[in-house]
Amino acid sequence: MLSLGSDTTVLLFHTKNLKFTPKINTLNADSGFSRSRGRLNYGSVGLKYKHIRAVGKSIGNDENEDEDEDDVLNATIEKSKKVLALQKELIQQIAERKKLVSSIDSDSIPGLEGNGISYESSEKSASSDSNPQKGSTRSGSGSAVENQNGGTVLRSSVHSREKETQDVSSAGINQDFVEQKKRNDAEMASSRQRFDEQFKNKRYEGKKSIRPDTVPKDLSSNIKTYSQKFENLKRESESSSKEVTNEPENIESEGENPPPLAGPNVMNIILVAAECAPWSKTGGLGDVAGALPKALARRGHRVMVVAPHYGNYAEAQDIGVRKRYKVAGQDMEVTYFQTYIDGVDFVFIDSPIFQHLESNIYGGNRVDILRRMALFCKAAVEVPWHVPCGGVCYGDGNLVFIANDWHTALLPVYLKAYYRDHGLMNYTRSVLVIHNIAHQGRGPLDDFNIVDLPGNYIDLFRMYDPVGGEHFNIFAAGLKTADRIVTVSHGYAWELKTSEGGWGLNGIINENDWKFRGIVNGVDTKDWNPQFDVHLKSEGYTNYTLETLQTGKRQCKAALQKELGLPVREDVPIIAFIGRLDQQKGVDLIGEAIPWMMSHDVQLIMLGTGRPDLEEMLRQFEWQHHDKIRGWVGFSVKMAHRITAGADILLMPSRFEPCGLNQLYAMNYGTVPVVHAVGGLRDTVQPFNPFDESGVGWTFDRAEANKLKAALWNCILTYRDYKKSWEGIQRRGMSQDLSWDNAAEQYEEVLVAAKYQW
Ligand SMILES: Nc1ncnc2c1ncn2[C@@H]1O[C@H](COP(=O)(O)OP(=O)(O)O[C@H]2O[C@H](CO)[C@@H](O)[C@H](O)[C@H]2O)[C@@H](O)[C@H]1O
């Protein structure tokens, strides 16, 4: 019989399933060998399954086989126990680490007052190990301590903070600190890496231990028994770990889940936006800020959204952290509110200048808005240092910010000017997303004084165009400074590089083409899903699915007609428009087409706010055609959902449309889009082809009323006379995977590219 020395770190197996090359240290030949077994060393992938036996197929008598299977089972259970012990140990470490960090004063970040950043806090906050600054041991400023996991944290005092402020040089940055910080960085990074690896390996081992696909194939017959025993062990472990702390519940249960989809690319991501649904929303940006982070979190990343605190949000708690920042020479205090929903940390920055603006986010004069956005970006960059989420700050290692539109385009600039230029936040990157290039944060060059940057930074903002002459342009500076640029569709990515579509920034975008990419937005399939939509649960509306499309939609249509006081008729097509009333959305083209539309048997429902003349136009049309038109002037999320469900056709004659979300929502609800083939609309609405019954809507190639009418007419005809084709269009629209998951995967590629860019 061929046997193995039982203490050898060895493998004996002849399985085709395991592809690594084993080291055979000891191998004793014997007669009557019936199977191979031994120990596996997975060292090359960081796993040490020293006590698992890999059992080869087959040969041998039954008695031995039973015995061996028992052995195998016992070995597997033994191994499971060990993995659980490891998990417990990890949980214990986390609990201890939490205790440690909560006892640490976070005020260890040096003052950068000359650049408008000041640090005066009266609270205690936890700090992450990954923040190299916090490990600074500059004399008098604090003492670095190594925590159990190899991370380093700093104790500092109010005294030390004052001293730091005095030490700030005329350039605004403490040079002593920077030098010391650079020396510490390497040490800190390797200590961080040690911790990460230790953590990762333990998590991985935990996962490996129970995923059937990681158990050698020959054990498959035992998996059932094994799983049963493992479940018992797990339950045991669950009850004991809950006593330690409630947070690691996730970590422990990770053993049950597959590894994160992001695999080794898992990182810390902070999306920063001026609006975030459902708390604040004027349009698509709010939707994206509310949904994309959740999809990134589903891939295994640690994700945070930072938005201003415009109102009192029931879910968010004041975490008691206070910081002060200077904006245009004025000292401003911010506080932080935080909540955790669907795997994402939502952090709201509170300041008197944001309060009560929830329905007027971009209100006020140019300077007011600029001051708000400057304060917001300054505070947002430091959130990973100051705001503990689940007890631990994100820190600035392995971190990527996602800034959005001109409102947060200052963030990449601050990240560079205040930190990266001074050897701080070395492992932090920024990505800037263009949702709409038409708004750029333009102003006179004097606006540079408001953003508090070193004089040499003015050139990043300086722009010239034939209309505005020389001016100050925030978007331009953000695009140049960000590590990567994304826009929200491929079509718009192409358009942005043209003089017609780039709105003066096409030159910069072309120069930075190497770091620029289009990624089509997705749909929040929890919020915008006819099956679960909370706005369809009352007043005659109903939830529906692909299977119940016909009955469900019919019921929603009747409820909508009833709610709006239109004749309740099943046979008349309802045409809808939802959106901001401005030049971009082409509402005026609908206005031009209304006399023609009214000559046909249709109903038209328009929901929007914006330009006063266009709002007035909506009211007028309703007044003139009261039996056929409803023009709802206002912002109503509930009505947007109900219209999307109850209408047959959604009109989007946008002059330009970076992506467009309403057409995606419409298709999800079996509502057929008729759109101008531009930007993201062209990417997402495949025109109907009656010959092969393909496509999901209608498109027209120029933003002109006649083109709109022609496309709409074909659509109405199909609705009336070709019911089968109509249903096919609806079904194809609903069957698409429009979720954020695809987009999140592509964002991840961009974030990884940014991470490895130096
Ligand atoms: N009166 C009203 N009442 C209730 N809800 C209303 C409303 N008016 C608009 N909405 C809602 O606001 C959102 C609008 O999203 P869009 O993507 O169509 O446009 P927006 O131009 O704001 O976004 C920009 O950013 C997004 C996100 O990247 C891009 O898709 C888009 O092309 C770009 O112009 C939708 O959720 C819509 O239902």
Ligand as a Chemical Component Dictionary entry (heavy atoms), coordinates in Angstrom:
data_LIG
# 
_chem_comp.id                   LIG 
_chem_comp.type                 NON-POLYMER 
_chem_comp.pdbx_formal_charge   0 
_chem_comp.three_letter_code    LIG 
# 
loop_
_chem_comp_atom.comp_id 
_chem_comp_atom.atom_id 
_chem_comp_atom.alt_atom_id 
_chem_comp_atom.type_symbol 
_chem_comp_atom.charge 
_chem_comp_atom.model_Cartn_x 
_chem_comp_atom.model_Cartn_y 
_chem_comp_atom.model_Cartn_z 
_chem_comp_atom.pdbx_ordinal 
LIG N1  N1  N 0 -40.956 67.205 -12.274 1  
LIG C1  C1  C 0 -40.437 66.062 -11.879 2  
LIG N2  N2  N 0 -41.014 65.364 -10.891 3  
LIG C2  C2  C 0 -40.495 64.198 -10.482 4  
LIG N3  N3  N 0 -39.392 63.652 -10.998 5  
LIG C3  C3  C 0 -38.783 64.319 -11.980 6  
LIG C4  C4  C 0 -39.250 65.541 -12.473 7  
LIG N4  N4  N 0 -38.429 65.967 -13.436 8  
LIG C5  C5  C 0 -37.472 65.048 -13.549 9  
LIG N5  N5  N 0 -37.678 64.050 -12.674 10 
LIG C6  C6  C 0 -36.862 62.886 -12.432 11 
LIG O1  O1  O 0 -35.501 63.280 -12.505 12 
LIG C7  C7  C 0 -34.755 62.302 -13.177 13 
LIG C8  C8  C 0 -34.280 62.900 -14.472 14 
LIG O2  O2  O 0 -33.288 62.152 -14.962 15 
LIG P1  P1  P 0 -32.644 62.366 -16.403 16 
LIG O3  O3  O 0 -31.515 61.430 -16.512 17 
LIG O4  O4  O 0 -33.670 62.201 -17.410 18 
LIG O5  O5  O 0 -32.243 63.867 -16.453 19 
LIG P2  P2  P 0 -31.230 64.999 -15.949 20 
LIG O6  O6  O 0 -31.135 65.826 -17.139 21 
LIG O7  O7  O 0 -31.702 65.616 -14.730 22 
LIG O8  O8  O 0 -29.843 64.296 -15.612 23 
LIG C9  C9  C 0 -28.493 64.412 -16.109 24 
LIG O9  O9  O 0 -27.797 63.367 -15.444 25 
LIG C10 C10 C 0 -28.363 62.104 -15.676 26 
LIG C11 C11 C 0 -27.618 61.114 -14.818 27 
LIG O10 O10 O 0 -26.364 60.830 -15.310 28 
LIG C12 C12 C 0 -28.321 61.751 -17.126 29 
LIG O11 O11 O 0 -29.019 60.542 -17.315 30 
LIG C13 C13 C 0 -28.985 62.847 -17.948 31 
LIG O12 O12 O 0 -28.848 62.570 -19.308 32 
LIG C14 C14 C 0 -28.369 64.175 -17.604 33 
LIG O13 O13 O 0 -28.980 65.221 -18.325 34 
LIG C15 C15 C 0 -35.675 61.132 -13.374 35 
LIG O14 O14 O 0 -35.642 60.296 -12.255 36 
LIG C16 C16 C 0 -37.037 61.804 -13.458 37 
LIG O15 O15 O 0 -38.091 60.966 -13.133 38 
# 
loop_
_chem_comp_bond.comp_id 
_chem_comp_bond.atom_id_1 
_chem_comp_bond.atom_id_2 
_chem_comp_bond.value_order 
_chem_comp_bond.pdbx_ordinal 
LIG N1  C1  SING 1  
LIG C1  N2  SING 2  
LIG C1  C4  DOUB 3  
LIG N2  C2  DOUB 4  
LIG C2  N3  SING 5  
LIG N3  C3  DOUB 6  
LIG C3  C4  SING 7  
LIG C3  N5  SING 8  
LIG C4  N4  SING 9  
LIG N4  C5  DOUB 10 
LIG C5  N5  SING 11 
LIG N5  C6  SING 12 
LIG C6  O1  SING 13 
LIG C6  C16 SING 14 
LIG O1  C7  SING 15 
LIG C7  C8  SING 16 
LIG C7  C15 SING 17 
LIG C8  O2  SING 18 
LIG O2  P1  SING 19 
LIG P1  O3  DOUB 20 
LIG P1  O4  SING 21 
LIG P1  O5  SING 22 
LIG O5  P2  SING 23 
LIG P2  O6  DOUB 24 
LIG P2  O7  SING 25 
LIG P2  O8  SING 26 
LIG O8  C9  SING 27 
LIG C9  O9  SING 28 
LIG C9  C14 SING 29 
LIG O9  C10 SING 30 
LIG C10 C11 SING 31 
LIG C10 C12 SING 32 
LIG C11 O10 SING 33 
LIG C12 O11 SING 34 
LIG C12 C13 SING 35 
LIG C13 O12 SING 36 
LIG C13 C14 SING 37 
LIG C14 O13 SING 38 
LIG C15 O14 SING 39 
LIG C15 C16 SING 40 
LIG C16 O15 SING 41 
# 
